[in-house]
């Protein structure tokens, strides 16, 4: 179980069990194994061109910013707040 408590600018972390991994972290640079990085979606050099980008096609239907509700006023929108205490 881990609990986080805040009092002003002070943050308390309460844990039942901690494991010290300092030795493992210190030896990360000395490992002989390679660390292959995965290629991202935008890496066209590695994967080749995907063809037509669907974001360049015209959108179907109205965009969210173009939707207008005449009876809706900004003051009538209620957003539930979150209390982190």
N, C-alpha and C positions, 0 to 999 in steps of 0.2 A: 504494500500500500504506500502510495506517495501522496502527500498533501502539500499544497502551496497556500501560504497565508501571507497577506500583505497588510502592513501597518505603516501608512504614510509612504516614505521612500524605502522602507526596509521590507525585504521579501524573505520569508522563512520557508525552507524546504524541509519537510519532515518525511523520513523514509524508514522503513523497517529493516532494510538490508542494502548495503552498498558494496560493490565489487571494485577493487582497484585494478584497473587495466593499464596503468602507466607503463609497465614493462612492455606490453604488447604494442602500445602506441609508439614507444621509443624505437622499436625495431622495425617499423613500417618501411623506412628508407633502405634498410639493409637486405631486404628480401630479393631473391634471385628470380622469382617468377615474374612474368610480364603481367601487366595490368591492362588488358584490352579495354578501350573505351567504346561503348556502343555508338553507332552512328545515328544521328537524329533524323527526323522526317525531312528536314530541309537540306540534307546532304546529297544534292543531286550529282555531285562528282562521283560519290561512292556507289549510289544506287541507279543512276541514270535518270533521265527526265521522266517524270510521271505522266506527261501528256498535258491535257487541259486542266488548269487549276479551277476547281469548282467555285472558288471565291470570285473568279472573274465573270462568271455567268450571271445574267440578270436574275434578280430575286423575284420569287413568286409571291404575290400578295403585298399588302401594305407593310412598311417597316414600322417597328414599334413607336418610333417618334412621330409617325404620321397618323397614328390612331387618335381620334378626338372624340371625347364623350362630353356633350354639351352640359349635362347635369352635374358633372363631377367638378368639384372645386378642390384645390390643393389642401385647404384647411380640413376637409372632411376625411382625408386619408389618415388613418391611425396606424402607427408603427409601434409594436410592442418593444419596450426597452428591456435590456438585460442588466441585471444587477449581479456583479461578480463578488459581492461580499459574502 
